[in-house]
Amino acid sequence: MQRIHGLNPSRRSLLAAALAGAAALAGCASASAPVVPAATRAALAPTGTLRVAVYPGSPTSLVEQASPERMRGVSVDIGRSLAARLGVPAQIVVYPRLAQALEAVQRGEADFTITNATAERARVVDFASTLVDLELGLLVPAASRVTAVERLDQAGVTVGVSQGSSSERVLGGRLKQAKLRSLATLEAAGAALRASEIDAFATNKAILFELAERAPGTRVLDGRWGTEHLAPAIPKGREAGMAWLTSFTEGVRRNGELERASQRAGLRGTAPPAP
């Protein structure tokens, strides 16, 4: 026990008792902290490191990569928090685009990402509960003939989408007159907008607002053509970790971690909660 100098015996006894009580409380708090089962840790981080797949340009994933310390994005921050809870290191792995990050999770080369939980993707990866809903919208150049979300499907209109995205799949089945142009990266989308090679770029508004800042003269239209439901994704075959991951997901929504990660990433375009 720590020795206390400079006090009379009575005061020393009282302060010693207080310190002993504080130590006991700390011990109880430590003992009551949730312990991650070994099977859960092995399922979610089988290599002993949580490999977090991200792609640049989206606040939901990664919007800064000048250095590991400056990386920010919802997937980055929540992935690091998950690794800390599991008691393993986090490795942020950057892929050029979302489709490649998702493929890495599907193959088991990455352990975690956050993405739109569509029925199609649920066939190749497993999702925990939804973290946040985002509006799907349109970013248009100043001279675009598309002046409202409802006027997207016109003859002669070219709509840009990210290659391999859920927007490409959904709009490909919905548009009857407008044509789609698949773009490999968000940088390519910004270049196409600046050159007026496309009349609109369609994806979630979190990406659109971020992209608009790098494409002067463009604007995000009011309204939405759909909603994305972003959730943590892990490879198939790791069911032993899913219940714990779902509890973790619900916890970061309640304890403010998700809100702090969203603010740090500059996340905009969230959809209002369902009534």
VORO-169579 format. One line per field, with one value per residue: x, z, y of N, C-alpha, C in turn; residue number from 1. Coordinates in steps of 0.05 Angstrom, whole numbers, plus 5000, padded with zeros to 4 digits. Each point is the difference from the previous one (the first is absolute). Example, Ala and Ser with C-alpha at 12.3 -4.5 7.8 and 13.67 -1.06 7.14 Angstrom:
REM residues 2
n_u	5264,4993;
n_w	5156,4986;
n_v	4886,5021;
ca_u	4982,5016;
ca_w	5000,5001;
ca_v	5024,5024;
c_u	5018,4985;
c_w	5000,5014;
c_v	5024,5022;
resi	1,2;
***
This chain:
REM residues 275
n_u	5017,4990,5024,4988,5015,5008,4987,4983,5003,4983,5012,5023,4988,4989,5023,5013,4980,5001,5027,4998,4981,5015,5021,4984,4991,5025,5006,4979,5007,5025,4992,4985,5024,4985,5002,5017,4981,5017,4978,4991,5022,5000,4973,5002,5021,4996,5011,4984,4992,4986,4996,5002,4982,5014,4986,5016,4994,4995,4985,4984,5021,5011,5006,5018,5022,5005,4989,5009,5015,5001,5001,4979,4978,4975,5006,5016,4983,4978,5015,5012,4976,4991,5022,4996,4975,5009,5015,4996,5023,4997,4995,5004,4985,5013,4976,5006,4983,4975,4995,5024,4992,4976,5013,5016,4978,4989,5024,4994,5007,4976,4999,5000,4976,4993,4977,4989,4983,5006,4977,5009,5009,4976,5001,5017,4988,5007,4976,5010,4989,4981,5021,4997,4980,5005,4995,4987,5019,5000,5024,4995,5011,5011,5010,4997,4990,5013,4976,4992,5000,4976,5018,5009,4978,5018,4990,5023,4990,5024,4996,5018,5012,5005,5021,4981,4989,4986,5010,5022,4997,4994,5017,5017,4986,5005,5022,4982,5006,5007,5025,5010,5017,5013,5007,5026,5003,4999,5026,4995,4983,5017,5019,4982,4994,5026,5002,4979,5015,4991,4974,5007,5007,4994,4996,5010,4985,5008,5001,4975,4995,5014,4988,4978,5013,5004,4975,5014,4978,5006,4978,4994,4985,4979,4989,4988,5015,5009,5005,5023,5003,5017,5014,5011,5020,4997,5021,4989,4986,4993,4981,5022,5005,4979,4993,5025,5004,4977,5007,5024,4988,4983,5022,5013,4977,5000,5026,4992,5012,4977,4987,5019,4999,4974,5001,5017,4984,4984,4988,4990,4975,5000,4987,4977,4998,4994,4976;
n_w	5000,4988,5006,5022,4992,5023,5009,5018,5019,5013,4990,5007,5023,5002,4993,5016,5017,4995,5001,5022,5008,4992,5011,5021,4998,4996,5020,5013,4993,5006,5023,5001,4990,4978,5002,4980,4994,5005,5000,5015,5015,5002,5004,5016,5013,4981,4989,5019,4976,5006,4976,5000,4983,4988,4991,4985,5012,5019,5012,4987,4983,4982,5014,5014,4985,5007,5022,5012,5012,4975,4997,4986,5011,4995,4977,4996,5009,4987,4978,5005,5004,4979,4987,5010,4994,4976,5005,4975,4985,4991,4977,4993,4984,4984,4989,4974,5002,5005,4974,4999,5016,4987,4977,5012,5009,4976,4991,5021,4981,5006,5024,4991,4994,4993,4992,4977,5019,4975,4989,4978,5015,5011,4974,5003,5017,5025,5006,5017,5022,4989,4991,4974,4995,4974,4993,4980,4987,4990,4989,4994,4975,4999,4977,5020,4982,5018,5005,5000,5023,5000,4991,5015,4997,4985,4975,4994,5023,5009,5014,5014,5003,5025,4987,4996,4999,5023,4998,4991,5019,5019,4993,4997,5021,5008,4990,4986,5005,5024,4994,5009,5015,4999,5024,4994,5003,5025,4997,4988,5020,5017,4987,5000,5025,5006,4986,5017,5005,5024,5000,5012,5026,5001,5025,5023,5015,5017,4979,4993,5025,5005,4980,5008,5023,4985,4995,4999,5007,5014,5001,5025,4984,5005,5020,4998,4989,5024,5014,5011,5007,5012,4997,5023,4983,5002,4996,4981,5016,5009,4999,5009,4983,4987,5020,5005,4973,4999,5023,4989,4978,5015,5012,4977,4993,5023,4999,4976,4999,4992,5018,5018,4991,5000,5023,5009,4988,5012,5012,4976,4997,5027,4999,5002,5026,4995,4992;
n_v	4976,5021,5010,5012,5020,5011,4978,5009,4982,5017,5022,4989,4993,5024,5012,4984,5003,5027,4999,4986,5017,5021,4988,4995,5025,5009,4984,5009,5026,4994,4989,5023,5009,5003,4974,5004,4983,4981,4986,5020,5003,4974,5003,5021,4990,4982,5022,5009,5009,5021,4987,5027,4993,5019,5021,5015,5023,4982,5018,4983,5005,5016,5022,4987,5001,5025,4991,4978,5020,5009,4973,5006,4993,4996,4988,5021,5019,4990,4997,5024,5010,4987,5007,5025,4997,4992,5022,5009,5001,5025,4989,5026,4986,5017,4999,4999,4980,5007,4995,5011,5019,5000,4999,5018,5012,4999,5005,5016,5017,5009,5011,5025,5009,5025,4989,5006,4993,4994,4991,5013,5020,4997,4996,5021,5018,5000,5010,5018,5010,5014,5014,5006,5016,4997,5025,4989,5013,5025,4998,5026,5002,5024,4990,4983,4983,4986,5010,4975,4987,5012,5017,4980,4987,5012,5002,4989,4992,5007,4978,5013,4977,4993,4991,4982,5024,5003,5025,4989,4981,5017,5020,4980,4992,5025,5009,5013,5025,5008,5006,4977,5013,4977,5010,4996,5027,5010,4997,4977,4996,5009,4986,4979,5006,5004,4978,4998,4979,5005,4994,4978,5001,4974,5006,4990,5016,4981,4983,5006,5005,4978,4987,5012,4996,4977,5007,5022,5013,4978,4986,4995,4986,5016,4986,4977,4981,5000,4978,5005,4975,5017,4978,4990,4994,4973,4985,4985,4984,5024,4982,4988,5019,4991,4983,4996,4997,4987,4988,4996,4992,4987,4991,5000,4990,4985,4992,5008,4976,4990,5014,4992,4975,5003,5013,4983,4982,5017,4979,5002,5009,5000,4977,5015,4995,4974,5010;
ca_u	4983,5015,5004,4992,5017,4993,4974,4999,4991,4972,4995,5012,4982,4976,5007,5007,4975,4988,5014,4994,4973,5001,5012,4981,4980,5012,5002,4973,4993,5016,4989,4974,5002,4993,5023,4994,5006,5022,4988,4991,5024,5011,4982,5000,5027,5013,5029,5010,4998,4975,5006,4977,5000,4988,5006,5001,4980,4975,5001,4993,5022,5025,5002,5027,5020,5027,5016,4981,4988,4980,4978,4974,4979,4984,5012,5026,4998,4986,5017,5020,4986,4995,5026,5007,4982,5009,5027,5019,5006,4984,5015,4982,5008,4987,4995,4992,4971,4983,4997,5024,4999,4980,5011,5020,4986,4987,5021,5013,5026,4995,4982,4979,4995,4973,4990,4971,4992,4980,4995,5020,5025,4997,5005,5029,5011,4980,4996,4989,4978,5006,5012,4989,4986,5009,4984,5013,4993,5014,5018,4997,5015,4983,4984,4986,4971,4987,4996,4986,5003,4978,5005,5025,4996,4994,5015,5024,5014,5019,5002,5024,4998,5024,5002,4995,4985,4972,4986,5002,4981,4973,4992,5001,4974,4978,5000,4991,5009,5027,5021,5019,5029,5014,5025,5016,5007,4987,5016,4990,4973,5004,5010,4979,4982,5013,5002,4972,4997,4976,4980,4996,5013,4981,5009,4990,5006,5025,5020,4994,5008,5029,5009,4993,5021,5023,4990,4987,4978,4980,4982,4984,4971,4982,4985,5015,4988,5001,5013,5019,5001,5027,5003,5025,5001,5022,4999,4983,5013,5010,4976,5007,5005,4979,4983,5017,5003,4975,4999,5019,4988,4978,5013,5013,4978,4989,5019,5011,5023,4992,4997,5026,5013,4986,5008,5029,5002,4984,4978,4975,4981,4987,4971,4986,4990,4973,4980;
ca_w	5000,4999,5025,4999,5018,5006,5013,5027,4998,4995,4972,4982,5000,4984,4972,4991,4996,4976,4977,4998,4989,4972,4986,4999,4979,4974,4995,4993,4973,4981,4999,4988,4971,4983,4990,4973,4998,4981,4974,4986,4990,4978,4977,4988,4992,5000,4997,5023,4993,4987,4975,4994,4972,4995,4974,5004,4988,5013,5029,5013,4998,5004,4986,5004,5002,4999,5019,5016,5022,4990,4988,5013,4985,5019,5001,5014,5029,5012,4998,5021,5026,5001,5005,5028,5017,4997,5011,4979,4984,4975,4975,4980,4973,4981,4973,4982,4999,5018,4991,5006,5029,5006,4991,5019,5022,4990,4998,5025,5001,5019,5020,5008,4986,5003,4974,4997,5004,4981,4999,4983,5015,5023,4990,4999,5026,5022,5011,5026,4998,4986,5015,4992,4974,4983,4976,4973,4986,4975,4997,4972,4993,4998,4975,4996,4994,5023,5020,5023,5001,4985,4972,4992,4978,4975,4977,4996,5025,5009,5029,5010,5024,5006,4990,5020,5023,5001,4983,4972,4997,5004,4979,4975,4997,5003,4979,4974,4978,5005,4998,5022,4994,5023,5005,5017,5026,5005,4986,4972,5000,5002,4974,4980,5006,4994,4970,4990,4985,5011,5008,5029,5012,5020,5022,5025,5003,5015,4980,4982,5013,5000,4973,4991,5009,4982,4973,5000,4981,5003,5024,5008,4997,5022,4995,4999,4984,5016,5026,5006,5028,5004,5023,4999,4984,5005,4982,5007,5015,5026,5017,5028,5009,4991,5022,5014,4983,5000,5025,4998,4981,5014,5021,4990,4994,5025,5017,4987,4983,4972,4996,4999,4976,4978,5001,4993,4971,4985,4987,4995,4983,5013,4996,5025,5009,4991,5021;
ca_v	5024,5025,5013,5028,5015,5028,5003,4987,4973,4999,5008,4979,4977,5007,5002,4973,4985,5010,4989,4971,4998,5007,4977,4978,5007,4996,4971,4991,5009,4984,4973,5000,5007,4976,4985,4990,4971,4993,4992,5025,5013,4983,5002,5027,5008,4974,5002,5015,5029,5006,5013,5016,5007,5026,5012,5029,5018,4998,5003,4975,4981,5014,5026,5011,4978,5011,4983,4983,5015,5018,4986,5002,4987,4984,4973,5001,5004,4978,4977,5001,4995,4971,4986,5005,4984,4972,4997,4994,5023,5006,5006,5013,4992,5018,4990,5023,5004,4984,4972,4985,4997,4980,4974,4991,4989,4976,4980,4996,5014,5021,4990,5019,5025,5010,5005,4998,4973,4992,4971,4988,4997,4981,4973,4994,5007,5001,5027,5005,5019,5026,5022,5026,5001,5023,5006,4998,5024,5006,5023,5008,5025,5024,5001,4974,5001,4987,5021,4988,4971,4988,5004,4986,4981,5014,4992,5017,5004,4979,5000,4986,4983,4986,4973,4979,5011,4993,5020,4990,4978,5009,5018,4984,4987,5020,5021,4991,5018,5009,4980,4999,4998,4989,5014,4983,5012,5026,5020,5000,5012,5029,5010,4999,5022,5026,5002,4998,4975,4988,5020,4997,4977,4989,4983,5012,5028,5004,5002,5022,5025,5000,5004,5027,5018,4998,5004,5027,5004,4979,5003,4977,5007,4992,4976,4975,4979,4975,5001,4979,4991,4992,4981,4986,4975,4982,4977,4978,4978,5009,5003,5000,5028,5018,5011,5019,5024,5014,5015,5022,5020,5014,5015,5025,5019,5011,5014,5024,4995,5004,5029,5013,4992,5014,5029,5002,4995,5019,4986,5015,4985,4978,5000,5002,4974,4993,5007;
c_u	5018,5003,4995,5016,4989,4973,5001,4988,4970,4993,5011,4981,4975,5007,5007,4975,4986,5014,4995,4972,5000,5013,4981,4979,5012,5003,4973,4992,5015,4988,4973,5000,4995,5025,4991,5007,5021,4988,4990,5024,5011,4983,5003,5028,5018,5031,5012,5001,4973,5007,4974,5002,4986,5007,4998,4976,4973,5003,4992,5023,5026,5001,5027,5019,5028,5019,4981,4987,4978,4977,4974,4978,4985,5012,5026,4997,4985,5016,5022,4988,4994,5025,5008,4983,5008,5027,5020,5007,4981,5019,4980,5012,4984,4998,4991,4971,4985,4999,5024,5002,4981,5009,5021,4987,4987,5021,5013,5027,4998,4978,4976,4999,4972,4990,4969,4991,4977,4996,5020,5026,4998,5003,5030,5015,4977,5000,4991,4977,5008,5011,4986,4987,5009,4981,5017,4991,5017,5017,5001,5018,4981,4981,4984,4970,4984,4998,4985,5003,4979,5004,5025,4996,4991,5017,5024,5015,5019,5005,5024,4994,5027,4999,4996,4983,4971,4984,5000,4979,4971,4991,5001,4973,4977,4999,4992,5011,5029,5019,5019,5029,5014,5027,5016,5005,4984,5015,4992,4973,5003,5010,4979,4980,5012,5001,4972,4996,4976,4981,4995,5017,4983,5013,4989,5010,5025,5023,4996,5009,5030,5011,4995,5021,5024,4992,4985,4979,4979,4982,4985,4970,4985,4985,5018,4986,5002,5014,5020,5000,5028,5004,5028,4997,5024,4998,4980,5016,5011,4977,5006,5004,4976,4984,5016,5003,4974,4997,5019,4988,4978,5012,5012,4978,4990,5020,5014,5023,4993,4997,5026,5015,4988,5008,5029,5003,4985,4977,4975,4982,4986,4969,4987,4990,4972,4980,4990;
c_w	5000,5028,4997,5021,5005,5013,5028,4997,4994,4971,4981,4998,4982,4970,4989,4995,4974,4975,4996,4987,4970,4984,4997,4979,4973,4993,4992,4972,4979,4998,4986,4970,4984,4989,4973,4999,4979,4973,4984,4988,4976,4975,4986,4992,5001,4998,5025,4996,4986,4975,4990,4971,4996,4971,5002,4987,5013,5031,5015,5001,5007,4985,5005,5003,4997,5018,5016,5022,4990,4986,5015,4981,5020,5001,5015,5030,5014,4999,5021,5028,5003,5007,5030,5019,4999,5012,4979,4985,4977,4978,4980,4972,4980,4972,4983,5000,5017,4991,5008,5030,5008,4991,5019,5025,4992,5000,5027,5002,5018,5019,5005,4981,5007,4972,4999,5001,4982,5001,4983,5014,5023,4991,5000,5025,5020,5012,5029,4997,4988,5019,4993,4973,4986,4977,4975,4984,4975,5003,4971,4995,4995,4976,4996,4993,5022,5022,5025,4999,4983,4969,4990,4975,4975,4978,4997,5026,5006,5030,5008,5025,5005,4991,5023,5023,4999,4984,4971,4995,5001,4976,4973,4994,5000,4976,4973,4977,5005,4999,5023,4989,5025,5003,5021,5027,5003,4988,4971,4998,5002,4974,4979,5005,4992,4969,4987,4982,5009,5010,5030,5009,5023,5020,5026,5004,5016,4980,4983,5012,5001,4972,4990,5008,4982,4971,4999,4979,5001,5024,5004,4999,5026,4992,4999,4982,5014,5026,5002,5030,5006,5025,4998,4985,5008,4981,5009,5015,5027,5019,5029,5011,4995,5023,5015,4983,4999,5026,5000,4982,5014,5022,4990,4991,5025,5015,4988,4982,4970,4993,4998,4975,4976,4998,4991,4970,4984,4986,4997,4983,5014,4996,5027,5009,4991,5023,5014;
c_v	5025,5012,5030,5015,5028,5005,4988,4972,4997,5006,4979,4976,5005,5000,4973,4984,5009,4989,4971,4996,5005,4977,4977,5006,4996,4971,4988,5008,4984,4972,4998,5007,4975,4987,4988,4970,4995,4993,5024,5014,4985,5003,5028,5009,4975,5001,5013,5029,5004,5017,5015,5010,5027,5009,5030,5015,5000,5004,4974,4981,5015,5026,5013,4977,5011,4985,4984,5016,5019,4987,5005,4990,4981,4971,5000,5001,4977,4974,4999,4995,4971,4985,5003,4983,4970,4995,4992,5026,5003,5006,5011,4994,5016,4987,5023,5006,4980,4971,4983,4995,4978,4972,4989,4987,4973,4977,4993,5012,5025,4990,5017,5023,5009,5008,4997,4971,4992,4970,4986,4996,4981,4971,4993,5008,5000,5028,4999,5020,5027,5021,5026,4997,5026,5004,4996,5024,5004,5025,5008,5024,5023,4999,4975,5005,4986,5021,4991,4970,4986,5002,4986,4983,5014,4989,5020,5005,4977,5003,4983,4984,4987,4971,4979,5009,4990,5021,4991,4979,5011,5018,4986,4987,5019,5019,4988,5016,5010,4976,5002,5000,4991,5012,4984,5011,5025,5023,5002,5013,5031,5012,5001,5023,5027,5004,4999,4976,4984,5022,4998,4976,4991,4982,5012,5028,5005,5003,5025,5027,5002,5005,5028,5020,5000,5004,5027,5002,4979,5005,4974,5008,4992,4975,4975,4980,4973,5005,4976,4994,4989,4983,4988,4974,4984,4976,4979,4979,5009,5005,5002,5028,5018,5012,5021,5025,5016,5016,5024,5023,5016,5018,5026,5020,5014,5017,5024,4995,5005,5030,5015,4993,5014,5029,5003,4996,5021,4988,5017,4982,4977,5003,5002,4973,4995,5006,4975;
resi	1,2,3,4,5,6,7,8,9,10,11,12,13,14,15,16,17,18,19,20,21,22,23,24,25,26,27,28,29,30,31,32,33,34,35,36,37,38,39,40,41,42,43,44,45,46,47,48,49,50,51,52,53,54,55,56,57,58,59,60,61,62,63,64,65,66,67,68,69,70,71,72,73,74,75,76,77,78,79,80,81,82,83,84,85,86,87,88,89,90,91,92,93,94,95,96,97,98,99,100,101,102,103,104,105,106,107,108,109,110,111,112,113,114,115,116,117,118,119,120,121,122,123,124,125,126,127,128,129,130,131,132,133,134,135,136,137,138,139,140,141,142,143,144,145,146,147,148,149,150,151,152,153,154,155,156,157,158,159,160,161,162,163,164,165,166,167,168,169,170,171,172,173,174,175,176,177,178,179,180,181,182,183,184,185,186,187,188,189,190,191,192,193,194,195,196,197,198,199,200,201,202,203,204,205,206,207,208,209,210,211,212,213,214,215,216,217,218,219,220,221,222,223,224,225,226,227,228,229,230,231,232,233,234,235,236,237,238,239,240,241,242,243,244,245,246,247,248,249,250,251,252,253,254,255,256,257,258,259,260,261,262,263,264,265,266,267,268,269,270,271,272,273,274,275;
***
